Every structure is written in C-alpha cells, then in structure tokens.
Amino acid sequence: MKTFKPFLAFIALGLLAGCQSTTETGVSMARFESPEINSEPFHFRATVGTDTSKIIAKDTSESTSTSTAITTSMSMTLGYSTEFTVGAGIGGDHDYEKYAIKHQFYGSPLESAVEKNFSMAVSLGYIRSEDAGYGPLLAGNYDDDTYDWDLSHDTYDIALISGYRLSSKALLYGSIFYQKGTIDVDYTQMYYRTEEGDVFLSGACSDTPEQCLDFSADYDGHNAGVSIALEYAFTHWFAITGEAVYKSMNWFDRSESETAANVNFEFRF
C-alpha cells in the first residue's frame, strides 16, 4: 500500500487544484457613521444594509476583486452624546465583526437637531476578520508544495465626522478616516513535491512530516479615505441612508484603491 501513497496524493492534489486559493483578505468599504447622537443614555439603533469589500490577494499576479455582503449593527447611547456599536458583515467572501465608540462634541444632539444644525463627532473602532484556504504559495503554481492557510486580520479605525442638517428629516454628512492593522497567517504544509529522475511525485505531509515545513507570517497595512452620505428620516423611528466611499489601501505591500456606494436601513427605538 505504501507504494501507492505518493500516487494517491498526486491524484488528490490534482482534484483539489480547481478549488485552491491564494492567501487573501477583504477590506470593508461601508461607514454609515452619523455625527448626530442622542444625548441621553439607552437609546438604540438597529441597522441593516449593503457593504462592498475589496478583495486583495497576497500574490501580486492575482488581480483584485470586490464582494458584496450584508452589514448589520446594533447601537446604544451611553449618555453625554456617546454611543457604542457592535456590527458585522456577513454573506460576502470575507465576514467581519466591528466594535466602535463614537462621541459628538459639537452641535445639537439628535433629539433636538433642527434645520441648519452643524455637528461634529469622532469615532474609534476595532475590526476583526478571519479566513482560511489551501493552495500553493503562488497562485496557479500547482507544481509547488501545497499549504493550508489560516488568516486573522485586525484593524483599528479612527474617524472625524461632520454633518449639516438640510431639514428636520434630511442630514448630509461625511467623514475622513484612517485605519491601521495587522494580518497574521499560519501556513500548514499538506503536500510536498519530490523529483526522482525525470519523474515528479507528490507526498502527503501526514505520512512523512519530516519532509514538510509549517510557518507563520505577519503583514502590516493601512487604509485611508473619505465618505459622504445622505440620511433621510421618514419617521422618528425609521431612516434610509445612501453613502459613497473612496478608500486607498495597502496590504501585502500592494497599493489599491476603490470607490463604492452602499445603502443602509436604520430603525430607532
């Protein structure tokens, strides 16, 4: 049976090649951070909307792409025009979770804001995503060793937000933001390639672990951008926001940029 193990590993590797993926991460584009906050504690907001993510692969021969997910969040005011938010992006190529705290330091709070109110706020956030896959270290290089990879992406976010109330129902606002973080990847080798004369063979690391090497890698990166949004409150408990965001990104030593438009539905209680 041992005679057939390299051959069987080679067949398995070929069958998996069509599903292999290079190491990659997703960068969320949606913001939806209004500068007007209720001044009293225990006011809640629940939101659901769309979020476009930029997909960036470590292998520079791989082109970037975009993915659309559902973004959802729950927010609670803490008093003194301060709000805490827990959010998530689900259903796309790269799910994530987000935690943020926001403080309005200028202008009338949400419950008393009137036409021509100018407001400003600052927010601090933390975003985390995880992903996994398998394949060669270089995309499409199926003759190379094959690895399982597990990725975690941690990002810290700071934003300055300002808004102008066009009417009692309409609020125009925008932000400038900066994000900095780290990507950690653990690589576990699954198969290795050997050459015997003119013949290339594939072996499973589970059978001959001494032939294989596991390792980890860290990558620092950052994002920066601007956003503009128009919020319209149909009632005191329901609002819809349309948003456009431009973001420049640098991950895996790749500089990319993206512009995206998204929509958000907000319920207040």
N, C-alpha and C positions, 0 to 999 in steps of 0.2 A: 504493500500500500504506500510506503514511503516514496517509491519510485514515481507515483502518480501525483504526489502533493504539489511539486513545482508546476506540473502541467495544469492541475485543477486551479491553483492560484492564478495562473496566467489567464485561464478562461474566465474566472471570476472578475479579474481586473478588467478584462475586455468588456464584460457585460456592464460593469459599473461605470465605464468611461463616459457613457452617454449622460449620466446623472451627476458627474463630477462638477465641482465648483471651486474656483479660486477664493482665497481669503478676501472678504469684502465687508463693508459696513454701510449703514444707512444714516443720512443726516436729515432730520425733520425740518420742514420749512415753516409750518404754521406757528403763529404767535398768539393772536386774539387776546391781547392784554390791554384792557381799557384803563385809562388813568383815573376814572371816577369810581370811588369806593364808598359804600355806606359807612358812616362814622360810628354807628352803634354795633355792638357785637351780635353774633348769632343771626346774621342774615346769610342766606345760602343761595348759591347759583349752581345749576347743573347744565352742562353743555354737551352737544354732540355735533360733529362737523367733519369736514374732509381735511386731509393732510397729505401733501405731496412730499415725498422723501427723495433725496439724491442718493443713488447707489454708487459707491466708489470702491473699486477693486484695488487690492494691493499690487497686482500685476499690471504694469503700465500698458501692456499690449491689449488689455481688456478695455473696451470703451465703457464710459459711464452710462447710466440709465436712470429712469425715475420710476417710482412706485407710489400708488395712491392707497392710503389707509383711512380708517375711521379714527378720529381723535375724540376723546371724551374726557370730561373733568368734573370734579365737584369742589366747590369753594365755600369757605366760611369766613365771615368777618370776625376779627378779634377785638374790635374796638379801636378808637383813635385812627380811623381810616386806614386800617391794616387788614390784609386778607391773606389767608393761607389756602393753597390749591394743591390738590392731588389729581394728576392726569395720566392718560395712557394713550398710546397709539396702537391700534390692533387691526389685523386683517391685511396688512401690507407685507412686503418682503422682509421688513425688519421692525418688529414690535419694540415698544419702549415704554418706560414709565417716567413720570416727571413730578417733581415736588418744587413748589415755589412759594415765596412770600413777597407781598407787594405792599407798598406804603404810599399813600397820596400825601404829598407835602405842600401842595399849592392848589388853590381853587376851592369852590364849593363841593361838598361831598355829593354822592349820587342822589340822596333823598331830597336835597334842596337845590340841585343844579337847575339853572334856568338858561334861556337863550343867551348866547354870548359869553357863557362861562368858560374861562380858560383854566385848564387843570394840568397838573404835572404829577408824575409818580415815578418811583424807582422799584425795580424788582430784582430779586436774587433767586436763582433756580438751580436745580440739580437734575440731570437727565441720565438714565441708565438703560442700555440695551444689551442683549445677549444674542449670539447667533452661533451656528455650528454647520460644518460641512465636511467634505472629504474630496481629495484630489491631489494632483501634483502641485508642487510649489509654484510652477509656472503654468498658466492656463494652456490647455491643449497639448501639453508635453506628456502624453500618455506613456512614453517610454521611460519616464523618470519614476523615482520612488513615489509612493502614494501615502498621504497622511490624512488622518482625521484632525480637524482643527476646531477649537472651541474659543470663541471670541467674546470679550466683555468690553463695552465702550462706556466710559464715564465722562460726563461733560458738565462743567459749571458755567452758568449763564448769568449775565448782568445786563440790565436794560434801563434806559431812560425813556419814559413815555410822556407824551404831551397830547392834549386834545382841545378841541374847540367845539362848543355846543351850538349847532346850527339852529336848532329849535328844541322845544320840550321833548321831542321824540327822536331827533337825529343828532348823533355825535360823530364828528370827524376826528380821528386820532392817528398818531403814528409813533414810531419808536426807532431808536438806534440801539444796537445790541452787539455784544461781544461774547463769544463762547470759547472756552479753552478746556482741553481734556486729554485723556489717555486711552489708547486701545491696547489691551492685553490679549495675547493669543497664545494658547497652548497647542503645540503640534505633537500628535502621537502617530508614529510611523506604523502603517498597516501592512504594506508590501514593499519588497525591495527587488531590484533588478541585478542580475549577475550575468556574466558572459563566460561561456565555456566554448572556446574556439570561435567559430563563427555563429554560434547559437546563443541567443539571449533568453534567459529563464527568469521567471518571477517566483519569488518565495514569500510565504506568509510570515510576518514577524512573530505571530503567536507560536510558530513551530521553531523558529531559530532567532530568538530575541537578541542574541549576540551580534547579529548582522544589522541591527536596526538602532536608530538614534531618535530619542524624543527630546524636544527642546521648547523653550518659550521665547517670546519676543514682545517688546513694548514699543509703541509708536505714539509720540506726542503730536498734537494737532490743534487747530483753532478754526473758528468761523467768525465772521463779522458781517453785519448787514443793516438794512433799513426796512421798515414796513409802513404801510398806510392802510387804514381801514375805515369803513363807514358802517356805523351801527344804527339800526332803526328799531325803536321800541314800539311795537304795535299796541301793547297794553303794558301795565305796570309790572306784569309777570312774564312777558314773552318778548324777545328781541331776536333779530337776524342781523348778522354781520358779514359783509364781504371784505376780503383782505387781499392785498398784493404784497409780496415779499421779494426782496433781492438779497441774496446771500453769497458771499465768497467763502470758499472752504479750502483747507489744506490738511489732508490726511494721507498717510502713507507717502509723504513727500510728493503728493500730487496736488496741484493748484487747480481748482474747479470753481465754477460759479453757476448760479441757477436763479431764475425768476419763476415764481409760482403764484397762482391765485387759488384761494380756498374760501369756503363758506362755513358759517357756524350758526347753530341754533341754540338759544340760551333761554333757560327757564329760571325765574327768580322767585324765591319764597322765603 
